[in-house]
Amino acid sequence: MHSEKTTSKKYYHIIALVMLVFFVISFITNILNSIIVDVKNSFDLSLTMTGLLPFAFFIAYGVMSIPAGFLSEKYSDKTLLSLSFLFMALASLGFAFFPGYVIFSITLFSLGCCMAVLQVIINPMLRVAGGEEHFAFNSVLAQLVFGLASFLSPFLYKYVVDTSSEETGLASYIRSLVPENLPWVGLYMIFSVIALVLLAVVFFTKYPKYEKNEDEIAGDSKSYLTLLKNKWTLLFFLGIFCYVGTEQGVGNWISQFLSQYHGLDPQTVGADTVAYFWAMLTIGCLLGLLLLKIMDSRKLLIVATAITMVFLILALTGNEKVALLAFPAIGFFISVMWSIIFSLALNSVKENHGSLSGILCTGIAGGAIVPFLVGALGEATSLKTGMFFLLIPLAFILSIGFFANPLVKNKTIQLKSKQTTQ
C-alpha cells in the first residue's frame, strides 16, 4: 500500500533533478572524446598512454557498479548524491590546480566511481517521481537529455580553448586560472563549480520515501553467484561490454583519426564531428524506439550492427568527406544497441533482475578496455589498424541477434511490466 501511494503522486522537482543529473553525467563523461588530442599533445603521450585515460574513467564502472548497489541499500539517496557531487567537485578542482597525467588519471577514476553511484540511484528515483506508468516515457526523455549533453560538451570545449575570443570574456577568465599552455584544464574548473551547485541543490531537496522494485534491489552474494552460473548472464555482460567498448572506441579516437589521417583541426572540425556523432546517437535512439514497436529487437540488432560495420570500414578507408559523414552515421546505427541488449538480457533471465542489472552495468568497463586496446594496437601498428579492431566487438554484438532466445519477446515487454506492477 505504501509503495502505491508514493507512485501515484508525481514529484516534478525530483524528475527535474534526475534530468539534471543525467545531463551532468553525460556532459562530464563525453568531454573526454573532445579533449583527448589536446591531452595527448599537452602531456606528450603515446597512443597507449592516451588510451589509458578512458580506461581510468570506465574501469571505475567495473569496480563500483555492484558496490554502488549495496551502498544504495544502506544509505539514503540524499547522502549518496551529496557525497558523489562533493567528490566530483574535489576531484575536478584538484586536477585544475595540479594538472598532470597521473593526477588526471586519478581524477578520471574518481569521477567514474561517482558516476557509477549516480547511475544506480537515479533510475529508481525517476520511476517513483514520475509514476510507474510514465517510467518508459521519462526514461526516453532522460536518454534525450543525456544525448543533448553529449552533443553540447564539445562546444563548451571549443569555447574554453578558443584563444581568439575576447580577452575580457568568461572563457579568458577561466583560462587565466590554469596554465597558459593547458587551456582545456579550465573545463575541470567549470565541472567543479557545476558539481558544487548540484551539491547545494541535492542537499536542499526533499525526497519521497519509496520501496524499490525487485529489479532495482542489489540482491545478496548468492543471487550474483546463481546468475554468474547462467550462460545468458555472461553472454549479455559481454554484449554490454562490447557495446560500450565500441561506442567509446569510436568516440574517443574520432578526433585523433581525423587529425592524423586528414590533417583536420581537433579543436574545430574534430570537436564538431564528435558532437555530430553524439547528436546522431540521440536521434537514432528515438527512431529505434519506434522501430522496436514494429520489429523484433533481435532483427533490428542484426540490421543495425551490420550497417555499423559497413560505415566503420568506410570511415577508416574513405577520403576526408566520407570520414566526416561516416563517423556520425556510426553513432546513429549503434544507438539502439544498449537498450536492445539490456532488455534481451532481462527478458532471458527469470529472476534476480536487480543483481543482473548490477552485473550488466559492470560491463560498462568495456569503455575502459576497448579504447585502450585500440590505442595499444595503434601504437604497435597504426591507429587505422587499431580502429579496425572495433569490428571484433561489433561481430559479437551481431551474433547476439542470432543466438538470443528471450523468454519474452519485445512486443510483449510493455504488457508484462504492467502485469507485474499491479
C-alpha positions in Angstrom: 0.0 0.0 0.0 2.8 2.4 0.9 4.6 2.0 -2.4 1.3 2.5 -4.3 0.8 5.8 -2.5 4.2 7.1 -3.4 3.9 6.2 -7.1 0.5 7.8 -7.5 1.9 11.3 -6.7 4.2 13.0 -9.1 7.3 14.7 -7.8 8.2 17.2 -10.6 11.2 18.6 -8.7 12.7 15.1 -8.4 12.1 14.5 -12.2 13.9 17.8 -12.9 16.8 16.8 -10.6 17.2 13.4 -12.2 17.2 15.0 -15.7 19.8 17.5 -14.4 22.0 14.6 -13.1 21.7 12.7 -16.4 22.8 15.9 -18.2 25.9 16.3 -15.9 26.8 12.6 -16.1 26.8 12.8 -19.9 28.5 16.2 -20.1 31.5 15.2 -18.0 31.7 11.7 -19.3 31.9 12.5 -23.0 34.0 15.7 -22.9 36.9 13.2 -22.9 36.1 12.4 -26.6 36.8 16.1 -27.5 39.8 16.9 -25.4 41.7 13.6 -26.0 44.0 15.1 -28.7 44.8 18.1 -26.6 45.6 15.9 -23.6 47.9 13.7 -25.7 49.8 16.8 -27.0 49.8 18.6 -23.6 51.4 15.7 -21.7 53.3 14.3 -24.8 51.6 10.9 -24.6 51.9 7.8 -26.8 48.7 6.3 -28.2 48.8 3.6 -25.5 49.1 6.2 -22.6 46.3 8.2 -24.2 44.1 5.1 -24.3 44.7 4.6 -20.5 42.7 7.8 -19.8 39.3 6.5 -20.9 40.5 3.2 -19.2 40.8 5.0 -15.9 37.3 6.5 -16.2 35.4 3.5 -17.4 37.1 0.8 -15.3 35.6 2.7 -12.3 32.2 1.5 -13.5 33.5 -2.1 -13.5 34.8 -1.6 -9.9 31.9 0.4 -8.5 28.7 -0.7 -10.1 27.9 -3.6 -7.8 29.2 -2.0 -4.6 27.1 1.1 -5.5 24.0 -1.2 -5.4 24.9 -2.3 -1.9 25.5 1.3 -0.8 22.1 2.3 -2.1 20.5 -0.3 0.2 22.4 1.1 3.2 22.3 4.9 2.7 19.7 7.4 1.6 19.6 8.9 -1.9 20.4 12.3 -0.4 23.5 11.1 1.3 24.9 9.3 -1.7 24.0 12.1 -4.2 25.6 14.6 -1.9 28.8 12.6 -1.4 29.0 11.9 -5.2 28.9 15.6 -6.1 31.3 16.5 -3.3 33.9 14.0 -4.5 33.3 15.2 -8.1 33.9 18.8 -7.1 37.1 17.9 -5.1 38.5 15.6 -7.8 37.9 18.2 -10.6 39.3 21.1 -8.5 42.3 19.0 -7.5 43.2 18.4 -11.1 42.6 22.0 -12.2 45.1 23.2 -9.5 47.7 20.4 -10.1 47.4 19.4 -13.8 49.4 16.3 -14.7 49.0 12.9 -16.3 48.9 10.9 -13.1 46.6 13.3 -11.3 44.3 13.4 -14.4 44.1 9.5 -14.4 43.2 9.5 -10.7 40.7 12.3 -11.3 39.0 10.3 -14.1 38.8 7.2 -12.0 37.3 9.2 -9.1 34.7 10.8 -11.5 33.9 7.4 -12.9 33.2 6.0 -9.4 30.9 8.9 -8.7 29.0 8.4 -12.0 28.5 4.6 -11.2 26.9 5.6 -7.9 24.7 8.2 -9.5 23.5 5.8 -12.2 22.4 3.3 -9.6 20.4 5.9 -7.6 18.7 7.9 -10.3 16.7 5.2 -12.2 14.6 4.1 -9.1 14.2 7.8 -8.2 12.8 8.6 -11.7 10.4 5.7 -11.6 8.9 6.9 -8.3 9.0 10.6 -9.0 7.2 10.3 -12.4 5.0 7.4 -11.6 5.4 3.8 -12.7 3.1 4.3 -15.7 5.2 7.1 -17.1 8.6 5.5 -16.4 9.1 4.4 -20.1 8.4 7.9 -21.3 10.6 9.5 -18.7 13.4 7.1 -19.4 13.3 8.1 -23.1 13.3 11.7 -22.0 16.4 11.0 -19.9 18.1 9.4 -22.9 17.4 12.6 -24.9 18.8 14.8 -22.1 21.9 12.5 -22.0 22.4 12.8 -25.7 21.9 16.6 -25.7 24.6 17.0 -23.1 27.0 14.8 -25.2 26.2 16.9 -28.2 26.8 20.2 -26.3 30.0 19.3 -24.4 32.4 19.7 -27.4 31.0 23.2 -27.9 32.0 24.2 -24.3 35.4 22.8 -25.1 35.7 24.9 -28.2 34.6 28.0 -26.3 37.1 27.5 -23.5 40.1 26.8 -25.7 39.4 29.4 -28.4 42.1 32.0 -27.7 40.8 34.2 -30.5 37.8 35.1 -28.3 37.6 38.5 -26.5 40.2 38.7 -23.7 37.6 40.1 -21.2 35.1 37.3 -21.5 34.3 34.3 -19.2 36.5 32.0 -21.3 39.6 34.2 -20.9 38.9 34.4 -17.2 38.7 30.6 -16.9 41.9 30.3 -19.0 43.7 32.7 -16.6 43.1 30.3 -13.7 45.0 27.5 -15.4 48.4 27.1 -17.0 48.6 29.1 -20.3 49.7 26.0 -22.3 46.8 23.9 -20.9 43.6 25.9 -21.6 41.5 22.7 -21.7 42.2 22.2 -18.0 39.8 25.1 -17.4 36.9 22.7 -18.2 37.6 21.0 -14.9 37.2 24.3 -13.1 33.8 24.6 -14.6 33.0 21.0 -13.7 33.9 21.6 -10.0 31.5 24.6 -10.0 28.7 22.6 -11.6 29.3 19.8 -9.0 29.2 22.3 -6.1 25.9 23.8 -7.4 24.4 20.4 -7.7 25.6 19.5 -4.2 23.7 22.5 -2.9 20.6 21.6 -4.9 20.7 17.9 -3.7 21.2 19.0 -0.1 18.1 21.2 0.0 15.8 18.9 -2.0 13.1 16.9 -0.3 12.9 13.2 -1.4 9.9 10.9 -1.4 10.1 7.7 0.6 9.7 4.6 -1.6 10.2 0.9 -1.9 12.4 -0.4 -4.7 11.1 -2.8 -7.3 12.7 -6.3 -7.5 14.8 -5.3 -10.5 16.2 -2.3 -8.5 17.4 -4.2 -5.4 21.1 -5.1 -5.3 20.4 -8.6 -4.1 22.8 -10.8 -2.0 26.0 -12.6 -2.9 24.1 -15.8 -3.5 22.0 -14.2 -6.3 25.1 -13.0 -8.0 26.7 -16.5 -7.9 23.5 -18.0 -9.2 23.5 -15.5 -12.1 27.2 -16.0 -12.9 26.5 -19.7 -13.4 23.9 -18.8 -16.1 25.4 -18.6 -19.6 23.0 -15.9 -20.6 24.3 -13.6 -17.9 27.8 -13.9 -19.2 26.8 -13.5 -22.8 24.8 -10.3 -22.2 27.5 -9.0 -19.9 29.9 -9.4 -22.9 27.3 -7.7 -25.1 27.2 -4.6 -22.9 31.0 -4.7 -22.6 31.3 -4.8 -26.4 28.7 -2.1 -27.0 30.2 0.5 -24.6 33.7 -0.5 -25.9 32.6 0.2 -29.4 30.8 3.5 -28.5 33.8 4.8 -26.7 36.4 3.2 -29.0 34.9 5.3 -31.9 34.1 8.4 -29.9 37.5 8.6 -28.2 39.5 8.3 -31.4 37.5 10.2 -34.0 39.3 13.5 -33.4 42.8 11.9 -33.3 42.0 9.9 -36.5 40.8 13.0 -38.4 43.8 14.9 -37.3 46.3 12.1 -38.1 44.9 11.0 -41.5 43.2 14.0 -42.9 45.0 16.9 -41.1 41.8 18.3 -39.6 42.0 20.6 -36.6 40.9 18.7 -33.4 39.7 21.9 -31.8 37.3 22.7 -34.6 36.4 20.0 -37.1 37.3 17.2 -34.7 35.2 18.6 -31.9 32.3 19.2 -34.3 32.4 15.7 -35.6 32.4 14.3 -32.1 29.3 16.5 -31.4 27.6 15.2 -34.5 28.4 11.6 -33.5 26.6 12.1 -30.2 23.7 14.0 -31.9 23.1 11.2 -34.3 23.3 8.6 -31.5 20.5 10.6 -29.7 18.3 10.8 -32.9 18.9 7.1 -33.5 17.6 6.3 -30.0 14.3 7.9 -30.9 13.9 6.1 -34.2 15.0 2.9 -32.5 12.1 3.2 -30.0 9.6 3.5 -32.9 11.2 0.5 -34.8 11.1 -1.6 -31.6 7.2 -1.3 -31.7 7.0 -2.9 -35.2 10.2 -5.1 -35.4 11.6 -8.0 -33.4 14.5 -6.5 -31.4 16.9 -9.3 -32.5 16.3 -8.5 -36.2 16.8 -4.8 -35.5 20.1 -5.5 -33.7 21.3 -7.6 -36.6 20.5 -4.9 -39.2 21.9 -2.0 -37.2 25.1 -3.8 -36.4 25.7 -4.9 -40.0 25.2 -1.4 -41.2 27.5 0.0 -38.4 30.3 -2.4 -39.6 30.0 -1.1 -43.1 30.1 2.6 -42.0 33.2 1.8 -39.8 35.0 0.4 -42.8 34.0 3.5 -44.9 35.1 5.9 -42.1 38.5 4.2 -41.9 39.2 3.7 -45.6 37.4 6.6 -47.2 38.5 10.2 -48.0 38.0 13.2 -45.8 34.4 13.8 -46.9 33.5 10.1 -46.4 35.0 10.0 -42.9 33.2 13.2 -41.8 29.9 11.6 -42.8 30.6 8.0 -41.7 31.7 8.7 -38.1 28.4 10.4 -37.2 26.5 7.7 -39.1 28.1 5.1 -36.8 26.6 7.0 -33.8 23.2 6.7 -35.5 23.3 3.0 -36.0 24.8 1.9 -32.7 22.2 3.9 -30.8 19.7 1.0 -30.5 22.3 -1.5 -29.2 22.3 -0.7 -25.5 18.6 -0.8 -24.9 18.1 -4.0 -27.0 21.0 -5.9 -25.3 19.8 -4.8 -21.8 16.2 -5.7 -22.4 17.1 -9.0 -24.1 19.2 -9.8 -21.0 16.4 -9.0 -18.5 13.9 -11.0 -20.7 16.2 -14.0 -20.8 16.6 -14.5 -17.1 13.6 -15.3 -14.8 14.7 -13.7 -11.5 17.3 -11.6 -9.6 16.9 -8.7 -12.1 18.5 -6.3 -9.6 21.7 -8.3 -9.4 21.6 -8.9 -13.1 21.4 -5.1 -13.7 24.5 -4.7 -11.5 26.4 -7.3 -13.5 25.4 -5.8 -16.8 26.4 -2.3 -15.7 29.8 -3.7 -14.7 30.1 -4.4 -18.5 30.4 -0.6 -18.9 34.1 -1.3 -18.2 34.2 -2.2 -21.9 34.6 1.6 -22.3 37.9 1.2 -20.5 39.4 -1.9 -22.2 38.4 -1.4 -25.8 39.7 2.2 -26.4 42.9 1.2 -24.6 43.3 -1.8 -26.9 42.7 0.5 -29.9 45.5 2.8 -28.7 47.9 -0.1 -27.9 47.3 -1.7 -31.3 47.6 1.8 -32.9 51.0 2.2 -31.2 52.2 -1.2 -32.4 50.9 -0.8 -36.0 48.8 2.2 -36.9 45.7 4.0 -35.5 43.8 2.9 -38.5 44.6 -0.8 -37.9 43.8 -0.2 -34.2 40.3 1.1 -35.1 39.7 -1.9 -37.4 39.8 -3.9 -34.1 36.4 -2.5 -33.3 34.9 -4.9 -35.9 35.5 -7.7 -33.4 33.2 -6.4 -30.6 30.7 -5.5 -33.3 30.8 -9.0 -34.7 30.0 -10.3 -31.1 27.0 -7.9 -30.9 25.9 -9.1 -34.3 26.0 -12.7 -33.0 23.6 -11.8 -30.1 20.9 -11.1 -32.7 21.2 -14.7 -33.8 21.7 -16.6 -30.5 19.4 -14.6 -28.1 16.4 -16.6 -27.1 14.4 -14.4 -24.7 11.6 -15.8 -22.6 9.6 -12.7 -23.5 9.7 -11.0 -27.0 10.0 -7.3 -27.1 6.4 -6.8 -28.4 5.0 -8.0 -25.0 7.5 -6.3 -22.7 5.1 -3.4 -22.0 2.3 -5.9 -21.2 4.5 -7.9 -18.9 5.8 -4.9 -16.9 2.2 -3.6 -16.4 1.1 -7.0 -15.1 3.9 -7.4 -12.6 3.4 -3.9 -11.1 -0.3 -4.4 -10.4 
